[in-house]
Amino acid sequence: MSQNGIMYGKTAWITGASSGIGEALVYQFVKEGATVIISSNDIQGLRRVKAACGSGSSRVIIAPFDLADTSDITALVDEQIKNLGKIDYLLNIGGISQRSRVEETPLWLDRKIFEINYFGTIALTKAVLIHMIKQRSGHLVATSSISGRFGFPLRSGYSASKQALHGFFETVFLENKKHNIRVSVIIPGRVRTNISLHALNAEGKETGQMDEGLAGGISPEKAALIIIKGIMNNKKEILVGGKELLLLHIRRLCPWLFFRIADKVKPT
Ligand SMILES: NC(=O)c1ccc[n+]([C@@H]2O[C@H](COP(=O)([O-])OP(=O)(O)OC[C@H]3O[C@@H](n4cnc5c(N)ncnc54)[C@H](OP(=O)(O)O)[C@@H]3O)[C@@H](O)[C@H]2O)c1
């Protein structure tokens, strides 16, 4: 790390830090000089990521928690604020996907997906936002998906949970721009991570399968660079992926075509 890094002196909190996009973001933020709090439910994975930061690992703080159970989140946030003084960036990257048809998905599974993707994310965000308002600065980042912009087969609960994030984070911005709070929402298409392996089937079990479409996606490292550029440019929405992002434009500009083809697209 050099003192010339664009994040020198900054603090960032990254969830989903033990894998995929979140992990790649940790390495970039540390490389750019930030002090980074890393969270997920996988303590071993977080230890591995910290160790992989090499000489920068002294600026990495492990703070594991389950997005599905945020009852102690205020205490965790207060502890980090006490230690670091402030949080400049909160990157909500952690999340889980789904592969099950609507009629075979029990309601408890919809609720579980919402607990992790929506309620877990907003619980941490609310607890951090209070401090950002006091410090009169901060950048909140949420992770949606292209299927957070439209419905997509086998992802009813996932799509709905991601769409809910847009409503929440746009409101956070409108209420708090006067406090100098910035908000960005990442909209990934296909990024080559383990997301489909951990996606839940109708029994709530991980599928363990890599989607064909996802395997051809961009690398998490490339995704992290696009995301950091978007954050630095204070983009409201950061699109990440390849040609599958075209579906977003088709849905907006030519909805009839979207509804004709979307169920024939290979899964992301
Ligand atoms: N990859 C894509 O193509 C793609 C496309 C659209 C959107 N996204 C979104 O991008 C984000 C990152 O996903 P990824 O692709 O990097 O997948 P990933 O490699 O599976 O990483 C997901 C991360 O979320 C964490 N997580 C999952 N459930 C959790 C829980 N209950 N509590 C705490 N942490 C939890 C995981 O940690 P644990 O080990 O603790 O579970 C892991 O660190 C997700 O929000 C996903 O929906 C990805």
The ligand as an SDF file (V2000), in Angstrom:
LIG
                    3D

 48 52  0  0  0  0  0  0  0  0999 V2000
  -22.3320  -13.2040   -9.4680 N   0  0  0  0  0  0  0  0  0  0  0  0
  -23.3090  -12.6810  -10.1950 C   0  0  0  0  0  0  0  0  0  0  0  0
  -23.4040  -12.8970  -11.4020 O   0  0  0  0  0  0  0  0  0  0  0  0
  -24.3290  -11.7870   -9.5430 C   0  0  0  0  0  0  0  0  0  0  0  0
  -25.3750  -11.3010  -10.3310 C   0  0  0  0  0  0  0  0  0  0  0  0
  -26.3160  -10.4710   -9.7540 C   0  0  0  0  0  0  0  0  0  0  0  0
  -26.1950  -10.1000   -8.4230 C   0  0  0  0  0  0  0  0  0  0  0  0
  -25.1760  -10.5870   -7.6780 N   0  0  0  0  0  0  0  0  0  0  0  0
  -25.1100  -10.1890   -6.2640 C   0  0  0  0  0  0  0  0  0  0  0  0
  -23.7810   -9.8930   -5.9020 O   0  0  0  0  0  0  0  0  0  0  0  0
  -23.6120  -10.1200   -4.5010 C   0  0  0  0  0  0  0  0  0  0  0  0
  -22.3340  -10.9050   -4.2740 C   0  0  0  0  0  0  0  0  0  0  0  0
  -22.5100  -12.2080   -4.7940 O   0  0  0  0  0  0  0  0  0  0  0  0
  -21.3220  -13.0560   -5.4310 P   0  0  0  0  0  0  0  0  0  0  0  0
  -21.6460  -13.2410   -6.8400 O   0  0  0  0  0  0  0  0  0  0  0  0
  -20.0140  -12.5200   -5.0360 O   0  0  0  0  0  0  0  0  0  0  0  0
  -21.6110  -14.4870   -4.7200 O   0  0  0  0  0  0  0  0  0  0  0  0
  -20.8060  -15.3580   -3.6600 P   0  0  0  0  0  0  0  0  0  0  0  0
  -19.4330  -15.6220   -4.1650 O   0  0  0  0  0  0  0  0  0  0  0  0
  -21.6810  -16.5190   -3.3600 O   0  0  0  0  0  0  0  0  0  0  0  0
  -20.6980  -14.4090   -2.3780 O   0  0  0  0  0  0  0  0  0  0  0  0
  -21.7980  -14.1630   -1.5590 C   0  0  0  0  0  0  0  0  0  0  0  0
  -21.3140  -13.5880   -0.2500 C   0  0  0  0  0  0  0  0  0  0  0  0
  -22.4560  -13.3110    0.5810 O   0  0  0  0  0  0  0  0  0  0  0  0
  -22.2610  -13.8960    1.8560 C   0  0  0  0  0  0  0  0  0  0  0  0
  -23.4930  -14.3420    2.4820 N   0  0  0  0  0  0  0  0  0  0  0  0
  -24.4620  -15.1450    1.9490 C   0  0  0  0  0  0  0  0  0  0  0  0
  -25.3860  -15.4040    2.8780 N   0  0  0  0  0  0  0  0  0  0  0  0
  -25.0100  -14.7580    4.0150 C   0  0  0  0  0  0  0  0  0  0  0  0
  -25.5520  -14.6500    5.3200 C   0  0  0  0  0  0  0  0  0  0  0  0
  -26.6820  -15.2740    5.6750 N   0  0  0  0  0  0  0  0  0  0  0  0
  -24.9040  -13.8970    6.2260 N   0  0  0  0  0  0  0  0  0  0  0  0
  -23.7530  -13.2670    5.9190 C   0  0  0  0  0  0  0  0  0  0  0  0
  -23.1830  -13.3400    4.7030 N   0  0  0  0  0  0  0  0  0  0  0  0
  -23.8040  -14.0800    3.7660 C   0  0  0  0  0  0  0  0  0  0  0  0
  -21.3830  -15.0910    1.5700 C   0  0  0  0  0  0  0  0  0  0  0  0
  -20.7170  -15.4830    2.7470 O   0  0  0  0  0  0  0  0  0  0  0  0
  -21.0210  -16.8450    3.5290 P   0  0  0  0  0  0  0  0  0  0  0  0
  -19.9200  -17.7340    3.1600 O   0  0  0  0  0  0  0  0  0  0  0  0
  -21.0240  -16.4150    4.9340 O   0  0  0  0  0  0  0  0  0  0  0  0
  -22.3570  -17.3710    3.0690 O   0  0  0  0  0  0  0  0  0  0  0  0
  -20.4270  -14.5390    0.5270 C   0  0  0  0  0  0  0  0  0  0  0  0
  -19.3790  -13.8480    1.1690 O   0  0  0  0  0  0  0  0  0  0  0  0
  -24.8890  -10.8090   -4.0180 C   0  0  0  0  0  0  0  0  0  0  0  0
  -25.7160   -9.8620   -3.3740 O   0  0  0  0  0  0  0  0  0  0  0  0
  -25.5480  -11.2760   -5.3050 C   0  0  0  0  0  0  0  0  0  0  0  0
  -26.9520  -11.3660   -5.2030 O   0  0  0  0  0  0  0  0  0  0  0  0
  -24.2500  -11.4170   -8.1900 C   0  0  0  0  0  0  0  0  0  0  0  0
  1  2  1  0
  2  3  2  0
  2  4  1  0
  4  5  1  0
  4 48  2  0
  5  6  2  0
  6  7  1  0
  7  8  2  0
  8  9  1  0
  8 48  1  0
  9 10  1  0
  9 46  1  0
 10 11  1  0
 11 12  1  0
 11 44  1  0
 12 13  1  0
 13 14  1  0
 14 15  2  0
 14 16  1  0
 14 17  1  0
 17 18  1  0
 18 19  2  0
 18 20  1  0
 18 21  1  0
 21 22  1  0
 22 23  1  0
 23 24  1  0
 23 42  1  0
 24 25  1  0
 25 26  1  0
 25 36  1  0
 26 27  1  0
 26 35  1  0
 27 28  2  0
 28 29  1  0
 29 30  1  0
 29 35  2  0
 30 31  1  0
 30 32  2  0
 32 33  1  0
 33 34  2  0
 34 35  1  0
 36 37  1  0
 36 42  1  0
 37 38  1  0
 38 39  2  0
 38 40  1  0
 38 41  1  0
 42 43  1  0
 44 45  1  0
 44 46  1  0
 46 47  1  0
M  CHG  2   8   1  16  -1
M  END
$$$$
